[in-house]
Amino acid sequence: MSRLTTLAAAAAVTATSFATTVFAQTTLNLANEYQDTTFAAVADKFFIEKVEELTSDSVKINYFPGGSLGFKSADHFDATGDGAIEIADTFIGRLAGIDPVFSLPSMPFLATDKGKALALEAVLRPEYDRAFGAANQIYLFSTPWPPSGIWTKEPLTSPEDLQGLKIRVADVPSMQTFKSAGANPLEISWGDVVPQLSAGAIDAVVSSAEGGTNIKLGDFLPYYTTVDYVIPANVVHMNKDAFDALSADEQAAVLQAASETSTFIWAKLEERLSNTYNDLAELKVNVNREVDPALMDALAKASAGALDEWKAKMGDKGQVILDAFAAATN
């Protein structure tokens, strides 16, 4: 090989190495059990775009909604801690068996409006950091669901209509509440709701109006009662090894994107709820927004046991959290 050829080859190798360094890109996967049309998906997409923008595309995030990676919310905690997925968007109620602190955002009649739900998230943030940190993960942000309601085959007009009702619930507090109210609740993952309805295993569903429109619950359950007793939440969490593998600038970008996503998605909550009611009207779902006070009173009384059980599991720390929440909302 001539000296000129050797120099040209060396230059080519150097140029290729430089290009590889300049355009090196980290690719991460983000999993979500819920559909691509949900409010959670809006947050996920905003977060992904922000990360890519703030890192000048040095970090790329592939999105897998609808459980397309094969994981349900109940699987996300272990899968993320083990590194099977780098980032997960998880319904927080499905994590209650891992740490009771994850049950509190789903507690009926505790945080019934956006202001209270945001205050609760702020109070719980150190607890989320602790629980995720102990499992090789970091907590990034939360996404609210519009308030929960009840989808039924027939109008829900009184406490008596709850008796024996085979109703899908998403978490332990709702399970305890509806059982105490006389219903027959079943804790079922979101991805299994339609199959269970089709099989006749359930005849009612606790879900936001938003959630129901995304899987066309009105085709099975044409009545929606706006009990609005809780604003549930999803949490977005990341494998710590994947986070640590990023450069300092990329880590800062991910955290900034998480903060901006939280601000963005919570500000959109009322608008999303309004649009959802319009969607229900178009889908010919019968919406009851003037709920029988006796029904609401029965649910409120039935929920008291769930909070008492949560406090017993949390010990002294539980009352400290509740006191901090009360101080933040008074």
C-alpha positions as CSV (number, residue, x, y, z in Angstrom):
1,M,0.0,0.0,0.0
2,S,1.4,3.4,-0.9
3,R,2.0,6.1,1.7
4,L,-0.8,8.2,0.1
5,T,-3.2,5.3,0.3
6,T,-2.2,4.6,3.9
7,L,-2.8,8.2,4.9
8,A,-6.2,8.2,3.1
9,A,-7.3,5.1,4.9
10,A,-6.2,6.5,8.2
11,A,-8.1,9.7,7.6
12,A,-11.2,7.7,6.7
13,V,-11.0,5.7,9.9
14,T,-10.5,8.9,11.9
15,A,-13.4,10.6,10.2
16,T,-15.6,7.6,10.8
17,S,-14.7,7.5,14.5
18,F,-15.3,11.2,14.8
19,A,-18.8,10.9,13.2
20,T,-19.6,8.0,15.5
21,T,-18.6,10.1,18.5
22,V,-20.5,13.1,17.3
23,F,-23.7,11.2,16.4
24,A,-23.6,8.7,19.2
25,Q,-27.2,8.1,20.4
26,T,-28.6,6.4,23.5
27,T,-31.9,4.6,22.8
28,L,-34.4,3.9,25.6
29,N,-37.8,2.2,25.7
30,L,-40.9,3.6,27.4
31,A,-43.7,1.2,28.2
32,N,-47.3,2.0,29.0
33,E,-50.2,-0.4,29.5
34,Y,-52.8,2.1,28.4
35,Q,-53.8,3.1,24.8
36,D,-52.0,5.6,22.6
37,T,-55.1,7.9,22.8
38,T,-55.1,8.3,26.6
39,F,-54.1,11.3,28.7
40,A,-51.1,9.4,29.9
41,A,-50.0,9.0,26.3
42,V,-50.2,12.7,25.8
43,A,-47.8,13.2,28.7
44,D,-45.5,10.4,27.5
45,K,-45.2,11.9,24.0
46,F,-44.5,15.4,25.4
47,F,-41.8,13.9,27.6
48,I,-40.2,12.0,24.8
49,E,-40.1,15.1,22.6
50,K,-38.7,17.2,25.4
51,V,-35.9,14.7,26.1
52,E,-35.0,14.5,22.5
53,E,-35.1,18.3,22.1
54,L,-33.1,19.0,25.3
55,T,-30.4,16.4,24.4
56,S,-30.2,17.5,20.7
57,D,-31.3,13.9,19.9
58,S,-28.5,12.3,21.7
59,V,-31.2,10.4,23.7
60,K,-33.9,8.8,21.7
61,I,-37.0,7.2,23.4
62,N,-39.0,4.5,21.6
63,Y,-42.7,4.5,22.8
64,F,-44.7,1.3,23.4
65,P,-48.3,2.0,24.5
66,G,-51.1,-0.5,24.8
67,G,-49.0,-3.0,26.6
68,S,-47.2,-3.7,23.3
69,L,-44.0,-4.7,25.1
70,G,-45.9,-7.4,26.9
71,F,-45.9,-5.8,30.3
72,K,-48.9,-4.6,32.4
73,S,-48.7,-2.0,35.0
74,A,-48.3,-4.7,37.7
75,D,-45.2,-5.9,35.9
76,H,-43.6,-2.5,35.5
77,F,-41.9,-2.1,38.8
78,D,-39.8,-5.3,38.6
79,A,-39.3,-5.0,34.9
80,T,-37.9,-1.4,35.3
81,G,-35.8,-2.3,38.3
82,D,-34.3,-5.2,36.4
83,G,-33.7,-3.2,33.3
84,A,-36.0,-5.2,31.1
85,I,-37.5,-1.8,30.2
86,E,-35.7,1.5,30.8
87,I,-38.8,3.7,31.5
88,A,-42.4,2.9,32.5
89,D,-45.6,4.8,32.8
90,T,-47.5,2.9,35.5
91,F,-50.9,3.2,37.1
92,I,-49.8,3.8,40.7
93,G,-52.6,1.7,42.3
94,R,-51.1,-1.4,40.8
95,L,-48.0,-0.9,43.0
96,A,-49.8,-1.0,46.3
97,G,-48.5,-4.5,47.1
98,I,-44.9,-3.3,46.8
99,D,-45.3,-0.3,49.1
100,P,-48.5,0.9,50.8
101,V,-47.5,4.5,50.0
102,F,-48.5,3.9,46.4
103,S,-52.2,3.4,47.5
104,L,-52.7,6.9,48.9
105,P,-53.4,8.7,45.5
106,S,-56.2,6.2,44.9
107,M,-57.9,6.7,48.2
108,P,-61.5,7.7,47.7
109,F,-62.6,11.2,48.8
110,L,-59.0,12.2,49.8
111,A,-57.9,14.3,46.8
112,T,-61.0,15.1,44.8
113,D,-59.7,18.1,42.8
114,K,-56.6,19.1,40.9
115,G,-55.2,21.3,43.7
116,K,-55.5,18.6,46.3
117,A,-54.1,16.0,44.0
118,L,-51.1,18.2,43.2
119,A,-50.5,18.9,46.9
120,L,-50.6,15.1,47.6
121,E,-48.1,14.5,44.9
122,A,-45.7,17.0,46.4
123,V,-46.1,15.5,49.9
124,L,-45.5,12.0,48.6
125,R,-42.6,12.9,46.3
126,P,-39.9,12.0,49.0
127,E,-41.7,8.7,49.6
128,Y,-41.7,7.9,45.8
129,D,-38.0,8.7,45.7
130,R,-37.4,6.3,48.6
131,A,-39.6,3.5,47.2
132,F,-38.3,3.6,43.7
133,G,-34.7,4.3,44.9
134,A,-34.7,1.1,46.9
135,A,-35.5,-0.8,43.7
136,N,-32.8,0.6,41.4
137,Q,-35.1,3.2,39.9
138,I,-35.8,6.9,39.9
139,Y,-39.1,8.7,40.0
140,L,-39.6,11.2,37.2
141,F,-43.2,12.6,37.3
142,S,-46.9,11.8,37.7
143,T,-49.8,12.1,35.3
144,P,-53.3,12.6,36.5
145,W,-56.4,10.8,35.2
146,P,-59.6,12.7,35.1
147,P,-61.8,11.9,38.1
148,S,-63.2,8.4,38.4
149,G,-66.8,7.4,37.7
150,I,-68.8,4.3,37.3
151,W,-69.8,2.7,34.0
152,T,-72.9,0.5,34.2
153,K,-75.5,-1.4,32.1
154,E,-78.4,0.3,33.9
155,P,-78.7,3.7,35.6
156,L,-77.0,3.9,39.0
157,T,-79.6,5.9,41.0
158,S,-79.2,4.8,44.7
159,P,-77.0,2.9,47.1
160,E,-79.2,-0.2,46.6
161,D,-78.0,-0.4,43.0
162,L,-74.5,-1.3,44.3
163,Q,-75.7,-4.4,46.0
164,G,-74.1,-7.5,44.5
165,L,-72.8,-5.4,41.5
166,K,-69.9,-7.2,39.8
167,I,-67.7,-4.2,39.3
168,R,-64.1,-3.8,38.0
169,V,-61.9,-1.8,40.2
170,A,-58.3,-0.8,39.7
171,D,-56.7,-0.8,43.1
172,V,-57.0,-1.9,46.7
173,P,-58.7,1.2,48.1
174,S,-61.5,0.9,45.6
175,M,-61.8,-2.8,46.2
176,Q,-62.2,-2.1,50.0
177,T,-64.7,0.7,49.4
178,F,-67.0,-1.1,47.0
179,K,-66.9,-4.3,49.0
180,S,-68.0,-2.3,52.1
181,A,-70.7,-0.6,50.0
182,G,-72.2,-4.1,49.2
183,A,-70.9,-4.6,45.7
184,N,-68.8,-7.5,44.4
185,P,-65.6,-5.8,43.3
186,L,-62.8,-7.5,41.2
187,E,-59.4,-5.9,40.8
188,I,-58.6,-6.2,37.1
189,S,-55.8,-4.8,35.0
190,W,-56.9,-2.3,32.3
191,G,-55.9,-4.6,29.5
192,D,-58.3,-7.3,30.8
193,V,-61.4,-5.1,31.1
194,V,-62.9,-5.7,27.7
195,P,-62.2,-9.5,27.7
196,Q,-63.9,-9.7,31.2
197,L,-66.9,-7.7,30.0
198,S,-67.2,-9.9,26.9
199,A,-67.1,-13.0,29.1
200,G,-69.8,-11.6,31.4
201,A,-67.4,-11.8,34.4
202,I,-68.2,-8.1,35.3
203,D,-71.2,-5.9,34.7
204,A,-69.7,-2.5,35.8
205,V,-66.4,-0.7,35.7
206,V,-64.8,2.0,37.8
207,S,-62.8,4.2,35.5
208,S,-62.6,7.8,34.4
209,A,-64.7,8.9,31.5
210,E,-61.4,9.4,29.7
211,G,-60.4,5.8,30.2
212,G,-63.8,4.5,29.0
213,T,-63.9,6.4,25.8
214,N,-60.5,5.0,24.8
215,I,-61.7,1.4,24.8
216,K,-65.3,2.2,23.9
217,L,-66.8,1.0,27.2
218,G,-70.1,2.6,26.1
219,D,-70.6,-0.3,23.7
220,F,-71.0,-2.6,26.8
221,L,-72.0,-0.1,29.5
222,P,-74.0,2.8,28.2
223,Y,-74.4,4.6,31.6
224,Y,-71.8,6.7,33.2
225,T,-72.1,8.2,36.8
226,T,-69.7,11.0,37.7
227,V,-69.0,10.1,41.3
228,D,-65.7,12.0,40.9
229,Y,-64.3,10.7,44.2
230,V,-60.6,10.5,43.3
231,I,-58.2,11.8,40.7
232,P,-56.0,8.7,40.1
233,A,-52.5,9.0,38.9
234,N,-49.9,7.2,36.8
235,V,-46.2,7.5,37.7
236,V,-43.3,7.5,35.3
237,H,-40.2,5.9,36.6
238,M,-36.8,5.0,35.1
239,N,-34.1,2.3,35.6
240,K,-31.3,3.9,37.6
241,D,-28.5,2.1,35.7
242,A,-29.9,3.5,32.4
243,F,-30.1,7.0,34.0
244,D,-26.5,6.7,35.4
245,A,-25.2,5.7,32.0
246,L,-26.2,9.0,30.5
247,S,-23.9,12.0,30.6
248,A,-24.4,14.7,33.2
249,D,-26.0,17.0,30.6
250,E,-28.3,14.2,29.4
251,Q,-29.3,13.4,33.0
252,A,-30.1,17.1,33.6
253,A,-32.1,17.1,30.4
254,V,-34.2,14.1,31.4
255,L,-35.0,15.6,34.8
256,Q,-35.9,19.0,33.2
257,A,-38.1,17.2,30.7
258,A,-39.9,15.4,33.5
259,S,-40.5,18.7,35.4
260,E,-41.8,20.4,32.2
261,T,-44.0,17.4,31.4
262,S,-45.6,17.5,34.9
263,T,-46.4,21.2,34.6
264,F,-47.8,20.7,31.1
265,I,-50.0,17.7,31.7
266,W,-51.6,18.9,35.0
267,A,-52.4,22.2,33.3
268,K,-54.4,20.2,30.7
269,L,-56.6,18.3,33.1
270,E,-59.7,20.5,33.0
271,E,-59.6,20.9,29.2
272,R,-59.2,17.1,28.8
273,L,-62.2,16.5,31.1
274,S,-64.4,18.9,29.2
275,N,-63.5,17.3,25.9
276,T,-64.2,13.9,27.3
277,Y,-67.7,14.8,28.2
278,N,-68.2,16.0,24.6
279,D,-66.9,12.6,23.4
280,L,-69.4,10.8,25.7
281,A,-72.2,12.8,24.1
282,E,-71.1,11.8,20.6
283,L,-70.8,8.2,21.7
284,K,-74.4,8.3,23.0
285,V,-73.4,7.5,26.5
286,N,-75.9,8.5,29.2
287,V,-74.0,10.7,31.7
288,N,-75.4,11.3,35.1
289,R,-73.8,14.4,36.7
290,E,-76.5,14.9,39.3
291,V,-75.6,11.9,41.5
292,D,-77.9,10.8,44.3
293,P,-76.5,12.3,47.5
294,A,-77.4,9.1,49.3
295,L,-75.2,7.1,46.9
296,M,-72.3,9.5,47.4
297,D,-72.8,9.3,51.2
298,A,-72.8,5.5,51.1
299,L,-69.5,5.5,49.1
300,A,-67.9,8.0,51.5
301,K,-68.8,6.0,54.5
302,A,-67.6,2.8,52.9
303,S,-64.2,4.3,52.1
304,A,-63.4,5.1,55.7
305,G,-62.1,1.5,56.3
306,A,-59.7,1.7,53.4
307,L,-58.0,4.8,54.9
308,D,-57.8,3.2,58.4
309,E,-56.2,0.1,56.9
310,W,-53.7,2.2,55.0
311,K,-52.7,4.0,58.2
312,A,-52.3,0.7,60.0
313,K,-49.9,-0.5,57.3
314,M,-47.9,2.8,57.2
315,G,-47.5,3.1,60.9
316,D,-46.6,6.5,62.4
317,K,-45.3,7.7,59.0
318,G,-48.9,7.5,57.6
319,Q,-50.2,10.1,60.0
320,V,-47.2,12.3,59.3
321,I,-48.0,12.2,55.6
322,L,-51.7,12.9,56.2
323,D,-50.9,15.8,58.5
324,A,-48.6,17.3,55.9
325,F,-51.3,16.9,53.2
326,A,-53.9,18.6,55.4
327,A,-51.5,21.5,56.1
328,A,-50.8,21.9,52.4
329,T,-54.6,22.0,51.5
330,N,-55.9,24.2,54.3
